[in-house]
């Protein structure tokens, strides 16, 4: 339902991957954020979201429920320029 909402309402490319093993749950949301400046439009990587989506889909349910987030990010995207927000 959430993926459908993202596609229909927000219209931002989004991939949601959830898993549960009966004791723990985990998930990852991959979302292409809108560009805000002309410079970002000039340096756009049109293959970025499809590439990241393919990588994200390789994640196994067991990894989502057992690995820490930073380990998942490194395993999937170590060749990309990953930026994370500070925890709150």
GULO-331336 format. One record per atom (N, C-alpha, C): residue number from 1; residue in three letters; x, y, z. Coordinates in Angstrom, 1 decimal. Each point is the difference from the previous one (the first is absolute). Layout:
N
NUM,ALA,X,Y,Z
...
***
This chain:
88
1,UNK,0.8,-1.2,0.0
1,UNK,-0.8,1.2,0.0
1,UNK,0.9,1.3,0.0
2,UNK,1.0,-0.1,0.8
2,UNK,0.9,1.2,0.1
2,UNK,0.7,0.3,-1.4
3,UNK,0.5,-1.1,-0.6
3,UNK,0.7,0.2,-1.3
3,UNK,-1.0,0.5,-1.0
4,UNK,-1.3,-0.5,0.0
4,UNK,-1.0,0.5,-0.9
4,UNK,-0.3,1.5,0.3
5,UNK,-0.1,0.4,1.2
5,UNK,-0.2,1.4,0.4
5,UNK,1.2,0.9,-0.6
6,UNK,1.2,-0.5,0.2
6,UNK,1.2,0.8,-0.4
6,UNK,-0.1,0.2,-1.5
7,UNK,-0.4,-1.1,-0.7
7,UNK,0.0,0.1,-1.5
7,UNK,-1.2,0.9,-0.5
8,UNK,-1.1,0.0,0.7
8,UNK,-1.2,0.7,-0.5
8,UNK,0.0,1.4,0.5
9,UNK,0.3,0.3,1.3
9,UNK,-0.2,1.3,0.6
9,UNK,1.3,0.8,-0.1
10,UNK,1.1,-0.5,0.4
10,UNK,1.2,0.8,0.1
10,UNK,0.7,0.0,-1.3
11,UNK,-0.1,-1.1,-0.8
11,UNK,0.6,-0.2,-1.3
11,UNK,1.5,0.1,0.0
12,UNK,0.6,-0.5,1.1
12,UNK,1.5,0.0,0.2
12,UNK,0.3,-1.5,-0.1
13,UNK,1.0,-0.4,-0.9
13,UNK,0.4,-1.4,-0.1
13,UNK,0.4,-0.5,1.4
14,UNK,-0.7,-1.1,0.4
14,UNK,0.2,-0.6,1.3
14,UNK,0.0,-1.5,0.0
15,UNK,0.9,-0.6,0.8
15,UNK,0.0,-1.4,0.1
15,UNK,-0.1,-0.3,1.5
16,UNK,-0.9,-0.8,0.5
16,UNK,-0.1,-0.4,1.4
16,UNK,0.2,-1.5,0.1
17,UNK,0.9,-0.4,0.8
17,UNK,0.3,-1.4,0.2
17,UNK,-0.1,-0.3,1.5
18,UNK,-0.9,-0.8,0.4
18,UNK,-0.3,-0.4,1.4
18,UNK,0.2,-1.5,0.3
19,UNK,0.4,-0.3,1.2
19,UNK,0.2,-1.4,0.4
19,UNK,-0.3,-0.2,1.4
20,UNK,-0.5,-1.2,0.4
20,UNK,-0.2,-0.4,1.4
20,UNK,0.3,-1.5,0.1
21,UNK,0.6,-0.3,1.1
21,UNK,0.4,-1.4,0.2
21,UNK,-0.8,-0.6,1.2
22,UNK,-1.1,0.7,0.4
22,UNK,-0.8,-0.5,1.1
22,UNK,0.4,0.6,1.4
23,UNK,1.3,0.4,0.1
23,UNK,0.5,0.7,1.2
23,UNK,0.4,1.4,-0.3
24,UNK,0.6,0.3,-1.1
24,UNK,0.5,1.3,-0.4
24,UNK,-0.6,0.4,-1.3
25,UNK,0.0,1.3,-0.2
25,UNK,-0.4,0.5,-1.3
25,UNK,1.1,1.0,-0.5
26,UNK,0.1,0.2,-1.3
26,UNK,0.9,0.9,-0.5
26,UNK,-0.5,0.5,-1.4
27,UNK,0.6,1.1,-0.4
27,UNK,-0.5,0.5,-1.3
27,UNK,1.0,1.1,-0.5
28,UNK,-0.2,0.2,-1.3
28,UNK,0.8,1.1,-0.7
28,UNK,-0.9,0.7,-0.9
29,UNK,0.1,1.3,-0.1
29,UNK,-0.7,0.9,-0.9
29,UNK,1.0,0.7,-0.9
30,UNK,-0.1,-0.2,-1.3
30,UNK,0.9,0.6,-0.9
30,UNK,-0.9,1.0,-0.8
31,UNK,0.5,1.3,0.0
31,UNK,-0.9,1.0,-0.6
31,UNK,0.9,1.0,-0.7
32,UNK,-0.3,0.4,-1.2
32,UNK,0.7,1.0,-0.8
32,UNK,-0.6,1.3,0.3
33,UNK,0.8,0.8,0.7
33,UNK,-0.5,1.4,0.4
33,UNK,0.1,0.9,-1.1
34,UNK,-0.9,1.0,-0.1
34,UNK,0.0,1.0,-1.1
34,UNK,1.2,0.8,0.0
35,UNK,0.4,0.4,-1.2
35,UNK,1.2,0.9,-0.1
35,UNK,-0.4,1.4,0.3
36,UNK,0.9,0.8,0.5
36,UNK,-0.4,1.4,0.4
36,UNK,0.8,1.1,-0.7
37,UNK,1.1,-0.3,-0.6
37,UNK,0.8,1.0,-0.7
37,UNK,0.3,-0.3,-1.4
38,UNK,0.3,1.0,-0.8
38,UNK,0.4,-0.2,-1.4
38,UNK,1.3,-0.9,-0.1
39,UNK,0.9,0.2,1.0
39,UNK,1.2,-0.9,0.0
39,UNK,-0.3,-1.4,0.1
40,UNK,-1.0,-0.4,0.9
40,UNK,-0.4,-1.3,0.1
40,UNK,-0.6,-0.6,-1.2
41,UNK,-0.7,0.8,-0.8
41,UNK,-0.5,-0.5,-1.3
41,UNK,1.1,-0.2,-1.0
42,UNK,1.0,0.8,0.1
42,UNK,1.1,-0.2,-1.0
42,UNK,0.8,-1.3,0.3
43,UNK,0.1,-0.4,1.3
43,UNK,0.8,-1.1,0.3
43,UNK,-0.8,-1.2,0.4
44,UNK,-1.2,-0.1,-0.5
44,UNK,-0.9,-1.1,0.3
44,UNK,0.5,-1.3,-0.6
45,UNK,-0.2,-1.0,0.8
45,UNK,0.4,-1.4,-0.4
45,UNK,-1.4,-0.7,-0.3
46,UNK,-0.4,-0.1,-1.2
46,UNK,-1.3,-0.5,-0.3
46,UNK,-0.1,-1.5,0.3
47,UNK,1.1,-0.7,0.2
47,UNK,0.0,-1.4,0.3
47,UNK,0.0,-0.3,1.5
48,UNK,0.1,1.1,0.8
48,UNK,0.2,-0.2,1.4
48,UNK,-1.2,-0.8,0.7
49,UNK,-1.2,0.4,-0.1
49,UNK,-1.1,-0.7,0.7
49,UNK,-0.2,-1.4,-0.5
50,UNK,0.0,-0.3,-1.3
50,UNK,-0.1,-1.4,-0.5
50,UNK,1.2,-0.8,0.6
51,UNK,1.2,0.5,0.0
51,UNK,1.2,-0.7,0.5
51,UNK,-0.2,-0.3,1.5
52,UNK,-0.4,1.0,0.8
52,UNK,-0.1,-0.2,1.4
52,UNK,-1.2,-1.0,0.3
53,UNK,-1.0,0.1,-0.8
53,UNK,-1.2,-0.9,0.2
53,UNK,0.4,-1.4,-0.2
54,UNK,0.8,-0.3,-1.0
54,UNK,0.5,-1.4,-0.3
54,UNK,0.8,-0.4,1.2
55,UNK,0.9,0.8,0.5
55,UNK,0.9,-0.4,1.1
55,UNK,-0.9,-0.2,1.2
56,UNK,-1.0,0.8,0.3
56,UNK,-0.8,-0.1,1.2
56,UNK,-0.8,-1.3,-0.1
57,UNK,-0.5,-0.4,-1.1
57,UNK,-0.8,-1.2,-0.1
57,UNK,0.9,-1.3,0.2
58,UNK,1.3,0.1,0.1
58,UNK,0.8,-1.1,0.3
58,UNK,0.0,-0.3,1.5
59,UNK,-0.4,0.9,0.8
59,UNK,0.0,-0.1,1.5
59,UNK,-1.0,-1.2,0.4
60,UNK,0.5,-0.9,0.8
60,UNK,-0.8,-1.1,0.5
60,UNK,-0.7,0.4,1.3
61,UNK,-1.1,-0.7,0.2
61,UNK,-0.8,0.3,1.2
61,UNK,0.8,-0.2,1.3
62,UNK,0.9,-1.0,0.0
62,UNK,0.8,-0.3,1.2
62,UNK,1.0,1.2,0.2
63,UNK,0.5,0.6,-1.0
63,UNK,0.9,1.2,0.1
63,UNK,-0.8,1.2,0.6
64,UNK,-1.2,0.2,-0.5
64,UNK,-0.8,1.1,0.5
64,UNK,-0.4,-0.1,1.5
65,UNK,-0.1,-1.3,0.5
65,UNK,-0.4,-0.2,1.4
65,UNK,1.2,-0.2,0.9
66,UNK,1.2,-0.2,-0.5
66,UNK,1.1,-0.2,0.9
66,UNK,1.2,0.9,-0.1
67,UNK,0.2,0.7,-1.1
67,UNK,1.1,0.9,-0.2
67,UNK,-0.3,1.4,0.5
68,UNK,1.0,0.7,0.5
68,UNK,-0.1,1.4,0.3
68,UNK,-0.1,0.8,-1.3
69,UNK,-0.7,1.2,0.1
69,UNK,-0.2,0.8,-1.2
69,UNK,1.2,0.4,-0.7
70,UNK,1.1,0.4,0.7
70,UNK,1.2,0.4,-0.7
70,UNK,0.7,-1.2,-0.7
71,UNK,-0.2,-1.2,0.4
71,UNK,0.5,-1.2,-0.7
71,UNK,-0.7,-0.2,-1.3
72,UNK,-1.3,0.1,0.1
72,UNK,-0.9,-0.1,-1.2
72,UNK,0.4,1.0,-1.0
73,UNK,0.1,1.3,0.4
73,UNK,0.3,1.1,-0.9
73,UNK,1.4,-0.3,-0.7
74,UNK,1.0,-0.5,0.8
74,UNK,1.3,-0.2,-0.6
74,UNK,-0.1,-1.2,-1.0
75,UNK,-0.6,-1.1,0.4
75,UNK,-0.1,-1.1,-0.9
75,UNK,-0.7,0.3,-1.3
76,UNK,-1.0,0.8,0.0
76,UNK,-0.8,0.3,-1.2
76,UNK,0.6,1.1,-0.8
77,UNK,0.5,1.1,0.6
77,UNK,0.3,1.2,-0.7
77,UNK,1.5,0.5,0.2
78,UNK,0.9,-0.9,0.3
78,UNK,1.4,0.4,0.3
78,UNK,0.7,0.8,-1.2
79,UNK,-0.6,-0.2,-1.2
79,UNK,0.6,0.7,-1.1
79,UNK,-0.7,1.3,-0.3
80,UNK,-1.0,0.3,0.8
80,UNK,-0.7,1.3,-0.2
80,UNK,0.4,1.0,1.0
81,UNK,-0.4,1.2,-0.2
81,UNK,0.2,1.1,0.9
81,UNK,-1.2,0.1,1.0
82,UNK,0.1,-0.8,1.1
82,UNK,-1.2,-0.1,0.9
82,UNK,0.2,1.1,1.1
83,UNK,-1.1,0.7,0.3
83,UNK,-0.1,1.0,1.0
83,UNK,-1.2,-0.4,0.9
84,UNK,0.3,0.0,1.3
84,UNK,-1.1,-0.3,0.9
84,UNK,-0.3,1.1,1.0
85,UNK,-1.2,0.1,0.4
85,UNK,-0.3,1.1,1.0
85,UNK,0.4,-0.4,1.4
86,UNK,0.3,0.9,0.8
86,UNK,0.4,-0.2,1.4
86,UNK,-1.3,-0.6,0.7
87,UNK,0.2,-1.0,0.9
87,UNK,-1.1,-0.5,0.8
87,UNK,-0.5,1.0,0.9
88,UNK,-1.3,-0.1,0.2
88,UNK,-0.7,1.0,0.9
88,UNK,-0.7,-0.8,1.2
***
